Amino acid sequence: MPVKARSEDFMAQRVKVLISVLLLFSSLSGFSQTPTGTAKAEQKTIYLFSGLGADSSLFRNLHLPGYHKVYITWVPSSSDETIEQYAARIKSQITVENPYIIGVSFGGIVAVEVSKLVNVEKMVLISSATTKDELSKFQFFFMRLGLYRLVPRFLLQRMNFITYSYFGARTKMDKDALKQLLQGTDIYFFRWALKSISHWENKQPPEHTIQVHGTADRVISSKRVHPDYRIKGGGHLMVFNKADTISKIIMHYFHSKADTIPNSIPEQGPAGF
């Protein structure tokens, strides 16, 4: 292959990777949070770590009756802070013993680190990763080159067919929700997230955890993960647009005995079904 052609192909790969990691962490912003409400004594508390958007809007279609839900607030990060150090600060928001945790995308990665510091009874990771090996080494390579610094603010807020395709937003409702999630993105927190994830070194899957992943996820490729449940046709936005199925998986797991992964749930089987 001619040198010029190889150079053009290399540049195309760089652009593709940049878009991929961009979409993985987009709309980590805002630092605002919805009220958590008052927990009833008999209710188990679930802490929810959002990846798309900094508030609870991503989880609004989940149906988890009988549980007290607390939405973790993303706090500003320090430029040289690691995910592990950030998780140590975030964990102060967890105030009950033996909580349940739900983490989505980047929020799931932070939740993995929090689970090393808190005695978590059960955890569910959705469209996320349990170890660094489940993330693209190609993405790590380019982010360690410092390409996260080149991400312009406007690129995070413009909707186009590439953005919709990567997130699996097909319907008008999905696209409107995604657009809402991308509003007000904090570019500094976003760049820190890209930098910190490229240096994430976790190699041990967390205990007491199930992983739910979509077969059509293009942000964290389904080919690299080995989830307990695969959602057919699920994209990176599936916690929103396939919430009914995911709610059943979560409820069935939360109601099961400790350290037991249910063999099946209504209308959805475990990985491979």
N, C-alpha and C positions, 0 to 999 in steps of 0.2 A: 504494500500500500504506500502511495506517495506520502512524503513527510507532511505536506499541506493537508491532505485528507485525514491523516492521523491526528493532526493538531485540531482540526475542526471537530472530529469525532470526540476528542478529549474534552473540548469546550462544551459540547452538547451534553456529555455525561455530567459535567460539573453543574450545568444549569438544572438538569433533571434531579440531581441529588439535592441541590439547594431548595428546589420546589418541594421535594419530599419532606425534608426536615422542617421546612417552613410550615408545612401543613400539619406536621405532627404536633407542634407546640403553639399554633396560632391561637389567639385570643386568650392567652394567659395574662389577664390584665385586670384593671379596675380596682381590685382590692376592696370592693364593697361586698356586703353580705346581707342576705335576707335574714329576718328574725328566726331564731330556732324554736321559739315557743317554749311551753312549760312541759317538762317530762312528767308523766304519771309514774307513780312508784312501781307499778307492775310492768311497765314497758321496758323492753330492752333497747338500749341506745345504739343507733347506727351513725357512724361518722362517714360523711361522703366527701371524697376528694375529687373535685372536678378537674378535667383536663381542658375542655373547650369552654372557655368563659370562666370568670372568677366567682360566679354566684351559683345559685341552685337551679337556674333555668334549664340546664342540660338534663336534669333529673325529673323534670316536671311530669313526664308521662309514666314514670315508674309507679307501680301500685304496690305499696308495702304496708298494708294495714297492720295495726297493732304494735308498731315500732315508733320510737321517738327518734326523729331524724335531726342530726346536727350537721350543718354544712361548713366545712373547713374554709377559713378565710385565708387567701393568699396574702402574705405580708411582703413588703419590699425586701429584696435580697441585696446582699453586698456583692460587689463586683468579683471578688476573689473567693466567695463562699462556695463550698462544695454542696452537693445534694445531701450528703450525710450531715453536714453542719446545719443546713437549712431545715432538715427534718427534725433535728434536735430542738430547734426553736418552735417549729410548728406543733410539736407534740404537746406543748403546754395547753393547747386548746382541747386536748382530750382529758376530761376531768372525771370520768367514771372508770371503774375497774372492769377488766375483761370485756371490752367493747367489741362490737361488730364493725367492720370497715368495708366500704365500697370505694374503689378507686378506678378512674377512667383515664386512659391515655397517660399523659405526663403525670397526672394526679395519682395514677396507680404506681408509678415508679417511686414517687415520693412516699406513698403509703407503704411500699416495701421497706423503705429505710425506717419509717416510723415504727413498723412492726418489730424491728430489732430492739427498740427502746421501750416498747409498751407491751404488756401481756395481752395480745389480741386473741379473742376466743375464736372468731371466724372472720375471714376476709375474702372478698370477691374482687377480682381484677377483670375489668372489661376493656377490650381493645387496647391492651397494655402489654407490658413485658414483665417477666419475673426475674430475668437475669440479663446481663449485657449481651449474651450470646444470641438473644432473640431479636436484637436490633442490628441493623445493617452495618457491617464493618466499613462499607464504602461511605456511609454517612459520617461515621466516626472520623474517618481519615480526612474528609474535606472540612469538617467542623474544627478539627484540631489545627487546620491551617489558618483558622481565624475567619472563615467566610461568613460566620454569623455577624461580623461587624459590617458587612456589606448590605445587609437587609434593610431596605428603606421603609420608612413608616407607611407610605401610601400602598406598598405592595401587600400589606397585611389587611387592608380594608377594601380592596377592589375585588368584586365578585366576577368570575368568568367560568367558562366551561371546564377548565382544568381544575379549579378549586372544587366545583360541584362534583366532578368525576372522582377526584381523590377521596372526598369525604363520603361518597355514596349518596349525595343529595339529589334525588330524582324528581320528587314532586314539588309543587309550588310551596307547600307547607314546609318541606325540608329545607328548601332554598331560603325561604324567609327566616326560618329559625337559625340557619347557619349565618346569614347576613347579620342577624341580631347579635349572635355570639361574637362576631368579629368586630363589632363596634367598640370603639374606645380602647383598642389594644395598647397596652403599655409596652413600648418598644424596648425599654431598658430591661424589664423583667423577661421579655421574650428573648432578647440576646443572651441574657444570663442563662436562661433555660437551655438554649442550644449549646452554649459553652459547657455547662455543668454536665449535661447528659453525655457529651462526647468523652468525659472523663469518669463516667460511672463505671465502677469496677465490680459490681455485685455478681457473684457466680453461684450463689446458693439460693435455690428457690425457697420462698417463705413457707413456713408450716401453717397448717390450719387454713389453707387457701385453695379456692378453685379459680380457674381461669376460663373466661368466656371470650371467644374470638369469632369474628366474621370471616367467612370464606372469601369474601370480596374486599377485604380490607387492603387498601393500597398504601396506607401510611406506615403501618407496621405489618409487613407481609405475613399472611397466614402460613406461608411456606416455612417460616423460621420458628414459629411457635408450636407448642404441643399442648393445646388447651384441653381442659376436661369437657368442655362443650363447644362445638362449632355451630355457628348460626349460618345456615345456608343463605347465601346472597347478602349477608350482613356486611356493611361497610364500616368505616370508622365512626360514623354517626349513629350506629345502630342502637345505642342506649336511648336515643330519642325516637327513631322511627321503627324500631322493633322492640319497643319497651314491654309489650304484653308478654312476649316469649321470655325476655330476660327477667321480668318480674317473677314469672313462674319458676325459673331456675333459682333465683335468689331465695324466694320464699321456701322452696322445697329444701334447699341446702340449709337455710337457717333453722328449719323445723326438724332436720335430721339429727341423729346422734353425733356427738363430737367426733372429729376425725373420720367421719363417714361421708364419702361422696356418693350421692344418690345415683343408682343405676339408670334411672330414667325419670322423666317428668311428663306431665300431660302435653301432648302435641310437640314434644321436642326430645330427642334422645341425646345421649352423651356424645363425645367427640367421635366423628366418623359417621354419624347418622344423618 
